[in-house]
Amino acid sequence: MSNQEKVTGKVVDWNVLKRLLVFIKPYKWQFIFLIILTLLTAVLVPLRPYIIQLALDNQVAKGDYQGLLRMIYLLLGLLVVQALVQYVNTYLSGWLGQYIIKDIRTKLYKHLVHLKLSFFDKTPIGRLVTRVVSDIETLSEVFSQGLAAIVGDLLQLVFIIGFMLYADWKLALISLITFPIMLFATYIFKEKIKVSFNEVRNAVSNLNSFVQEHVTGMNIVQIFNSEKTELKKFKAINEEHKKANVRSVLYYSIYFPVAEIISAAGIGLLIWYGAKAALHEEVTGVSLGMLIAFIMYIQLFFRPIRQIADRFNTLQLGIVSTSRILNLLDNKSFVTDNGTYAPEEFEGKVKFDHVWFAYNESDYVLKDISFDVKPGQTVAIVGATGAGKSSIINLLSRLYEINKGNILLDEKPLAEYDLEYLRRRIGVVLQDVFLFSDSILNNITLGNNKLSEEKVLEAADLVGATKFIKKLPGGFEYNVMERGMGISVGQRQLISFVRAMVYNPGILVLDEATSSIDSETEELIQEAIGRMMKGRTSIVIAHRLSTIQNADKIIVLDKGEIKETGTHEELLTQNGFYAQLYSMQYKAVV
């Protein structure tokens, strides 16, 4: 378990709490009102025993019926006010917590979508989902059940002790004899339940990760008959989850009876002392009303103490979750977007000038790459798996930053371009098409309201996708389901073509767009590609060499280096890497 996954021994991490309070700033008046309500609640709670004491000693003892009615009305009024204050307090603390976590979740997601892809290469998706969903949900409890509730409980204890000492300091001391025992029991419970809560959270995290991973890879599980093996693994993880929860239930089942016994012992001591004083008249000033009031004070006093251990653990878990969230927000591995260049005219000239690139800073996947693509020209990049073909696309769209060298578009370095403008000008079609569980229209526009329906239809007509889309139930409103499982591979690819072409890009990049498509569908796809490439600078990464024979230039990569450059015919006559690749594919086909 990483350090970040552990609950710290600190009761409160003030540095984290201070940063958390920044998110309260937009709601400062609601927060101030919540503090006032918390103070008011703490004052109102001990007033009820005090009023009952006055009624018994002044009205009941003297037979003042009218005075007793007034005290009853006062008590009823107090209960109504207290109920209203507690209602508003509870609602406002929950309301404040939900609005604040909504802001934090939005800020965190906005932060995530602007991080470099290299961050996602190194960070498990399950952990990020936990940060955005579970950790922030835990954080909401800091406001609804943690910080404000703890402050309210502590203030309530202070006011109760104040009322008790004001009424009779000797009775107060007798009443609080068991208080140190309760504190000790509460501390032990707090430490045990803190460890238990952490075990439960880790067990839930393991369960979530296992289920997410195996549901996603269910085809592999079933293909290799691993159902029984994976079920056995799941049962083991589920067993740990059960044990962690049972342990937390055990601690609760022990603590609350012990707390009740300690509370009852305090009341017993009070009754013994008060009754002895009243019967033997050893102590003056101990009346029946005072005795009953003190019994109520003790019950009110021990109630928040029983809750405060839970609240401190809630606060601690919230602080830990906040720390994880803040660590993620502190990650500033963004693609630098200081460029402002966004010309109206875009020719589409591409130049790689001695480019070096590594994903892990030392193991270069591209080594001194130099080539240029003229406007309107089609350049194909071929090579074995791992040669560095896809890395070139990633660098062109600035999904990653180069280590050395330079990349220029229309003689301008990529860094000088406005990032949004740059990516709008480069249409990318990947081999593995990802479609969201949404309508075809939204998968094409990705929620961009600036894209009109006319533009979408124009792009769909261009790539020849309109015909099959209109045959689907609902046409462009047809929901393709998760990962696009409701349509064929070829149809998914056509939708990805529309998605790339709807912005009318100046540069078209195709990353093995036909490698997983059957021959019949490939003909349709090739026709669409031909229409898309017309008049555009095109960079094609090809697995099937038969698809790029008409390219203006073919670049052959091997282990991150350019080995050969030329047309199909020129490379075949050189009898080098390309000729060897072509010969291997030709033999495979024959």
N, C-alpha and C positions, 0 to 999 in steps of 0.2 A: 504494500500500500504506500503510495507516494505521500510526502508530507502534506501536500495540499488536500489529501483525502482524509486526514486525521482531524479530530476535534482537538483544539489546543487546550492547554491547561488554564489559560487565562479566563477569568470570568467575562471580561469585556475587552476587546481589542479597540482601544480608543482611536487609534489612527484610522482603522477601517470604519468605525462608527462616525468619525468626523467627515470622512469622504461620503458616507451614506447620507449624511444630513444635507449635503449639497442638493440631492434630489428632492428634498422637502421644500426648497426655496420657492418654487412656483406655487406652493400651497401653504405659505407661511401663516396666513390668517386663519386658515382651517386648523393648522397645527397649534397655533396659540390658543384658539378656542378649545381645542382638545385638552390642552394643559389646564385651562381654567376649569373645564368640566371634571378633570381628574382630581384637582384640588377640592372642588365642591363635593364630589362623591366621598372623598376621604373625610371631610368635615361632617357630612350628613349621616354617615354610618354610625358613629358613636353617639349621635344625638338621641337616637331612639331609646337606648337603655337609660340615658339621663332623664328623659321625659317620663318614662315609666317609674323611675325612682322618685321623682318629684310628685307624681300622681299618687303613689302608694303612701309616701310619708306625709304629704301635706293634705291631700283630699280624702283618700280612703281612711287614713288613720283618724281624721277629724270628722268624718261623716259628711263631708261637703260634696253633696250630690251634683249641684250645679257646677262647682269647680271641677269635679271629675269629668263631667260632660265636655267642658271646655278643653280639658287635657286630652280627652279622647279625640275631639275634633282636630286639635293641634297635631296629635299623633297620626291621624288619618291623612291630614294635609301633608305632613312630613313624608309619609309613605308614598303618596302620589308624586310629590316633587322628586323624591329619591328615585322612583321608578322611571319618571320622565328623563331625569338626568342620566341614569344608567342606560336607558334606551338610546338617547342621543350620543352618549359616550361610546357605546358599543358600535352603533351604526357609523359614526364619524371615523372611528379608528379603522374599521373595516373598509370604509369608502376611501379613506386616505391611503391605506395600504394598497388597494387595488389600482388607484390612479397612479401611484408612484411606481408600482411594478410594471404597469402598462408602459410608462415612460422609459423605465430601465430596459424592458424587453425590446422596445422599439429601438432604443439607442444601441443595444447589444447587437441586434440583427443588422442594423445599418452599418455597424462597425465590421461585422463578419463579412458582409457582401463586398466590402472594399479592401479586404486583406489579400495579400498575394496568394497565388495558388500554391506556392512553396509551403505556406503555413498549413494548408489543408493536406498537403502531401505527408506532413509529419504528425498531424493531429487526428486521432480516431474520430469518426463522425459521431459515434455514440456519446463521446464525452462532450462534444459541442451541443448535441441535442439536450443532454443533461443540464448544461449551463443555461441554455435558453429557456428550458421548460421547468425542470425539477428544482434547480437551484433558485431560480427567481420565485417559484411558488413557495419555497421554504422561506425566502426573504419576506414575503408578504406577511408571514406570521410574526415577524419582528414588530410590525406595526399593530396587528390585531390582537396578538397574545403575548408579545414579548416586552418591548421597551416601555410602552405606555402603561401596560398592565402591571409591570414590576414597580414602576414609579408610584402608581396608584396604590398598590399593596403596601409598599414601604411607608407612604404618607398615612395610610389608614392605620398602620401599626403605631406610628408616632402619635397620632391624635387619640387613639384608644388609650395608650399609656398615659398621655397627658390628662385625659378625663379621669382615669383611675387614680392617678397620683393626686389630682385635685380633690377627688371625693374622699379618699382615705389612703394615705401612703403605706400604712401598715398592711391593710388588706391587699393593696396593689402588690407589695413584695411577697406576701403569702401566695397570691394568685400566680405570680410569675416564677415560683420556685422550680417548676418543671420546665421552664422555658429553655434553659441550657441543654436539657436532655433532648427536647424537641429539635433544637438547633443542630445537635450532634447527629441525631437520627436523620434529619433533613439533609445534612451535608453528605452522609454516607449514601443516602438514596440518590442524591444529585450526581455523585461520582459514578455510581453503578449504572444509573440510567443513561448517563452521558456516554459511557462505553457501549451500552446496549443499543442506543439510538444510532451510534456510528456503525455498529455491526449490521443493523437493519438497513441503513442507507447503502452500505457496500453490497449487501446481499441483493437489494433491489437493483442496484447498478449492474451487478453481474447477471441477474435475470434478464434485465432489459437488453443488455449487450448480446447475450446468448440468443434470445428470441429474435431480435432484430437481424442478427447475422444469419441465423438458420432459416428464417422465413424467406429472406432475400435469396439465399442459396438453396432453396428447397429442391430445385431440379437436380442439383448435385447429390443431395442426400438420398433422393429416390433412385437416381440412375445407378448409384453404387451400393444400393441396398443397405444404407447406413441408418435406417430408421431406429432399429433396436439399440445400436451403439449410441446414437445421439440422444435417444430417450433416457438411456442410463446416465449420460452426462447431465441431462436436464434434471433428472430426479435427484442427483447429488447436489446440484446448485439449489434446487427447490428445498431440499432437506436443510441446508444451511440457512436459508431464508426463514424456514419454520422455526428452527432452533433459536435464531436471533430474536424473533418475535416472542417466542415462549419465554425466553430469559427476561425480556422487558416486562411481560405480564407477571412473571414471578416477583420481580422487584416491586411492582405496584401492589400486588396482593399481600406482600409483607409490610410495606411502608404504611399504607393507609390504616390498617388495623392498629399498628403500633402508634401511629399519630393519634388515633381515636382514644387509645388507652392512656396516653400521656395527657391528652386534653381532659379526659374524664378524671384522671388523678389530680390535675390542677383544680378542677371543680370540686372534687371530694375534699381536698385540703381546705379550700375556701369555705365550704359548708361546715366542715368540722370546726374551723377556727371561728367562723361567724356565729354558729349555733352555741358554741361554748361561751363566747363573749356575751351573747344575748341571755343565755340561761343563768349564768353565774354572775353576770353584770361585772365581769373583770375588765371589760373595755367599754368605755362610753362612746356613743356616736355611731354604733353599728346597728342600723335599723333594718327592718325587713325589706324595705324598698332598696336600700343600698346593697343588701345581700343578693337580691334578685338581679339588680343592675350589674353587679360584678360577675354573676354567673353568665349573663348575656355578653359582658365585655370579654370574658375568657373565650366563649364560643366564637365571638367575632374576631378575637385576636389570633386564635390558632387556625382559623379557616384560611386566611391568606398565606400563613406560613406553610400549610400543607400544599398550597398551589404554587408557592414561589419557586420551589425546586424545579417543577415542570417548566415554569416560565423562564428560569435561568437557562435551562437546557435548550428551550426554544430559541432564546436569544443567542446562545452560543452557536447553535446550528445555523441560525440566520447570519451571524457574523462570519462563520466559516464559508457559507454560500456566497456572501457578499465579497469576501476576500477572493474567492475563485473567479467571480464575475469581474471584479476590478482588475485581477491579473490578466484576464482576457482583454479587457478594455485598454489596459496599459500596453498591450502588444501593438506596436506601431509599424508593423511590416507591411505598409501600404505601397502600392505602385505610385511612385512620385508623379504627381499630376500638376506640374508647374507650367506646362506648355499652353500657349495661347493661339498658336498658328492654326487657322481654320479657313483656308482659301475657298472661294466659291468654285473656282476651276481646279479640278484634280485630274492629272494625267494618268497616274498609276505607274510611274517608273519606280522600280525597286532596285536597291543596291545593298548587298552585304559586303562590308569592307573589313577584311581580316577579323572576323568575329570569332571569339572564344566564349564558350559557355559551359558551366557545370552546375548541376543541381545541388551538389554538396560542397561546392567551393574548391574542391581539389581534383575530383575525378571528372575531367573534361569530356563532355559528350559531343561537343563541336570544337574543332581545332583549326583555327586559322581559315575560316570559311569565307571565300570571296566569290561573288557572282553578281550579275546584274540581269534585270528583266526589263525590256523596253515596253513602253505603253502599248497595250493591245497584243502583246506577245504571250504565247503559252509555253511555260517551262515546266517540265516534269522532273520530279526528284525520285530516284529509285535507289534501292539498296536493301540489304538484309535487315531482319528485325534487330533493333538496337543500333542501327547505323546513325541515327540522329535526325531522321526525316521529320518526325512530328515536332521535334524541338525547334526546328526552323519556323514552323507555323506559330508555335507558342511565343517565340521572340518577336515575330512580325506583328502580332496583336498586342504585344507588351504584357502578356500574361506572366512572363518572367523577364528579368533584366539581364542583359549581357554582362559578362565579366570584363571582356576587353574587345576593342574594335568599335565598329559603328554600323548602324543600319540607317539608310536614308530612303525617304520617299520623295520623289520629285526634287532631289538634291537637298532636302531638308532632313536633319536628324529626327528620329522618331520622338525623342524627348521634347522637341520644340512644338509638337502637335498637341492640341487639346485632345485629351484621352478619349472622351466621348465621341468627338468628331472622327478620330482615327479609327475607332472600332466600327463606326457607322460606315466608313468607306471601305472596310475590308469584310467581305462576306465569306464566312467560314462554314463549310459543311464537313462534319466529322464522320468517321467510319461508324461509330456507335451512336446512333441517334437517340437522344434523350427527349422524351415527351412527358409533359406533366399530366396528371389526372385532371383534365380540363377540356374545354371545347377545342376543336381544331383552330378556330379563329384566334382564341387566346394563346394557343401554342405558337401561332405564327407571329402575332403582335407582341406577345409577352406583356400584355397590359398597357402597351403604349397607346394612349388615346389620340396621339397626333397622327397615327396611321389610319387613313380613311379606308372604308370598305372597298372603294374603287381601286386603291393601290394594292390591296390584298388580292382582289379579283384579277387585276392586271398581272401581278406576279404569278398567280396560280395558272393563268392562261399561258404565260410565257413558258413555264416548265411542264405544262400538260397535266396539271393535277386537278383542274376544275371538274373534269368529267367524272372521276371516281369519287371526289368529295361530294358532289351533288347527288350521287346515287346512295350515299349513306343517309340513314334516318336523321333528319334535321340539317343535313348539309354541313355548312361550316360550324354549326352549333353542336355537331355530334361530339359526344364525350369519348375521348380515345382511351380512357381508363389508365391506370397506373402503368408507366413505362411504355404506353402505346400498345398494350396487348390486344386491343380490340380491332387492330388492322394489321395488314401484312408488312413484312420487312420493307418491301419495295415502296409501299404506300407511305410508310414512315419516312423513308428517304426522300420521297417527293415532297412531303410536308416540310422537311428540313431545307430542301431547295427553295421552297416558297419563303420560308423564314429568312433565308439568306438574301433572297432577291428583292424582298419587299422594300428594302432601303436603297435599291438601285446602286449597289457598291461599285467603286471603280476598280477594285481588285477582288478577284474570286479565288478562294483557296479551297481545294478539294482534297480531303485526307482519306485516301483509299475508299472513296464513296461507293464503289461497286464491288468491293471484295467479298461481301457476304450475301450477294444477290445472285439468284439463278440466272442462267443465260437468257431465258425469254424476257424476264424483267429487265435484265441488263440492257437490252436493246432500247426499251422505253427510256431507261435512265440515261443512256448515252445520247439519245435524241434530245432529252431535256438539258443535258450538260452542254451539248453543242449550241443550243439556243442561248444558254446562260453565258457561255464564253464569248459569244459574238460581240466584238468591239470592246472587250475588257481584258485587262492584264490578268492572266490566269496562272496560278501555281498549283500543279497537280502532283500529289503523292500517290504513286500507283503501286499496287501489288501485282496486278496482271499487266505485264508489259504490252500485251496486245491492245490495251486501251489507250496507250500514249505514243503510238508509232508516228502519229501526225504532229506531234509537238514540235514547236520551233527549235527547242533546245532541250536536251536531256542531261541532267546532272546525276552522276553516279556517286553515291556516298558509301563509304566503308569505314566503320569504327570512328565516325566523326570527322572524316577527312574526305575531300573531293578527290576522287581517283580519275574520273574521266568526264569530259563534257563534249557534247556534239549532237548531231541529229541521229535518228535511228540508224540510217544507212551508214553514216560515218562511224558510229560506235561499233557496228557489226564488223566493219572492215578492219578495225583496230585489233579485233580478236582478244579483247581484254576482259575486264570485270563484267561489262554489260553483255558482251557476246556469250560469256559463260552463263550468266543468269538467264539470258534468252534461250540458250540451248537447253538448260535444265527444265525450263517451263515448257518448251516445245516438246521435249521427250515425255514429260509428264502428261501432256495433252494427248500425244500419240499413243 
